[in-house]
């Protein structure tokens, strides 16, 4: 059958004689798969030709309705071993999608097992795999038929050696089926662009959710996965070098993987819950991260001002916002823009999320006394020009950061405040003298992340004044349409794909310095900054909605109105 498929493609002009020989000698994955991997043919085109050759229809599963009742009684081993998927019953026959129109034996087996005549249609293997994940759940391949599948090289490679304590639970977690199941969960999360994976133990079993573009999406999982619950949790704890016997206390660890040839770091947090342990994995995909300050979504005026601030000879530049608002990405991008052979940059972080070439990074260890404050004192003896402190959490760290800025260093750091003006009062509340805050803080950047509308399906519409908030800038709209999310196969029916930043840059001018010195409220500082021309987070978000980058609903979800 392999030779026959290759001959058809050669006869139809899709492969040359030499390409056919190269495809046949490339491996055991089949001539079509080999030719696709070598770049000789497009899968859709090749399958269309083969379908036409044997008189079958080629279908696009992304546009095909699936009747899930057709799955009842269909042998699941055929779905996993031979990439078959029943689509619907039609005129007394079962319509089944296959990725190999020349292999009739699995179709005959399906007919015998179901007692129905089979009408095969041809579809891309990747689309069939997507149907399996969507309708049968993440990890269902492992649960139902992975052990019977042909062994292939795994897409997930663990970079650290695993240590086993020899216990029964440890041995269960090392079984091939459990290893593949956990790998499948992580691989699906990475391919879905998830930033976090939540594995929660509930009264009725495991719940798996992926945080994609800041929103949690429940993942369908087969009920059979519940009997693997203890093994899944133990496997992840072993990968992160945690104590699998300890189920009463929270634990934190780190997993290093190589996925499809690129390195991925996973931070694992385990917390005991009522119905068992709950796990959250933060995915740090090194290969997909690009630290480009201009590409973060700042408008040209904000970028120009911030670009000048990060090149100051000394002072403190703060970035504020809640967890997951992109503060670290902004700071890393700033460092990458200003680094060079003529300056020395040292960072102290908890944890070091991404390793940056040309920058000296320190991982803090509070348990052994290496805190932000302690490391910052040592950093200053290493003659740095620029210092990044992961977060100013306490008075000691704040005082050391201020001391560093007063001795001629430029200091970057983060704070957890809701807006830019709150940073001055937050440092004063920590116990820092107001005159020190006023004299050292050069600027504060507050930020959030907005979901971007999917460019493939976003829909233009004429807004109604009654539907929009009072602070919407109608004059800026100037008769142009707004856009809203719809949902398509590209964005997984969500209507959004990716995120961008919105920014509120407060530069410490003379008036703000005087207000910070006088220990006034953040509200008074905010009013002064607005009078000086500061754009708020809400204003920046509206400008992106007017440009068609995001929706009004997303602006209202992320920002609150400006009460001036």
Secondary structure, DSSP 8 states (H G I E B T S, - for coil): -HHHHHHHHHHTTSS-HHHHHHHHHS-SS-HHHHHHHTTSS-HHHHHHHHHHHHT--B--GGG----GGGGTT--HHHHHHH-EEEEEEETTEEEEEES-TT--HHHHHHHHHHSSEEEEEE--HHHHHHHHHHHH-TTHHHHHHGGGS-----SEEE-S-------HHHHHHTSHHHHHHHHHHHHHHHHTTEEEEEEEEETTEEEEEEEETTEEEEE---GGGGGGHHHHHHHHHHHTT--TT--SS-EEEEEEEEETTEEEEEEEEEEEETTEEEEEEEEEEGGG----GGGG---HHHHHHHHHHTT-SSEEEEEE-STTSSHHHHHHHHHHHH--TT--EEEEESS--S--TT-EEEE-BGGGTB-HHHHHHHHGGG--SEEEES---SHHHHHHHHHHHHTT-EEEEEE--SSSTHHHHHHHHHT--HHHHHHHEEEEEEEEEEEEE-TTT-EEE---GGGS-TT--HHHHTT--EEE----TTTTTSSEEEEEEEEEEEE--HHHHHHHHTT--HHHHHHHHHHTT---HHHHHHHHHHTTSS-HHHHHHH------
